[in-house]
Amino acid sequence: MQKLTTCLWFDGQAEEAVKFYTTIFKNSKVGKILRNGKANLDPEGTVLTASFELEGREFLALNGGPHYKFTPATSFIIHCENQEEVDYYWEKLLEGGGRESQCGWLDDKFGVAWQVSPTILPKLLSDPDPVKANRVMEAMMQMVKLDIKKMQQAYDGKI
């Protein structure tokens, strides 16, 4: 068991969310599902918690009720090696009612915020030449889904 586990609070969609996420990430699996008993406030047999693993990291989905909602103040970053990966995660996480934002951010259908980010981005943005880095930042600020080719062109001064 890992020392720290992220718990995601849902309003009745914990099991659906776990199934959704574990179909998107290839290195994933559903763990233990804990169902409500007679002593719980929610109906007996409904899901209380569901553990799951994404890319070797453990998570817990909790059906905690309508009291709290997700915000972009907490987000998950997916480090993508190429545009194909960016496109894959972008499309999959938007399925079923997700919402695009800006600069590689999106909210999935449950309201969880994700950053779908190419691994080259920090390198381009931290270039010692501030002119190159600024061109990349300006290009990125105009994007919804990040486009590696356009960021590289901005870095090279070709757009």
C-alpha positions, 0 to 999 in steps of 0.5 A: 500500500502506498503511503498517500492515496488520493480520495475523490468525492463523488455524489453517487457516481464513484463506481461509474467514475472508476470504470470510466478512468480504468478504461482510459488508462492502460495500466489500471485496475479496479480494486476493492468495492465497499458497499453500504450495509444496513447501518449506513445512511445510503441504501444497502448495497450501494457503493460507499467506496471503490479503490482503483489504480491508474498508472501504478498510483492508488486512488479511492472514489467515495460516494460522499453526497452532494456536499462538495464539488470538484474545482480546477484548484486540484487537477491531474496532469497527464504527461504525454510523450507525443501528440498522439497521446495528447489527442487520445487522453483529450478525446477519452476524458471529454467523452460523455459530457466533458468540457474543454478549457484553455491551455490543455485543461479540461473537466471530465463528465464528473467535473474532475480537472485534468491537464493533458500536457506534452512532456516537451512543454516545460523544456520549451518554456524554460529555455534560457532564451526568454524570447523563445520561451515567451513565443511558446507561452503566447502560442500556448495561451491561444490553444485549447488542446495543446498542439506540440507542432505549433508550440515547436513552430513558435519556439523556432520562430516560424509562426 
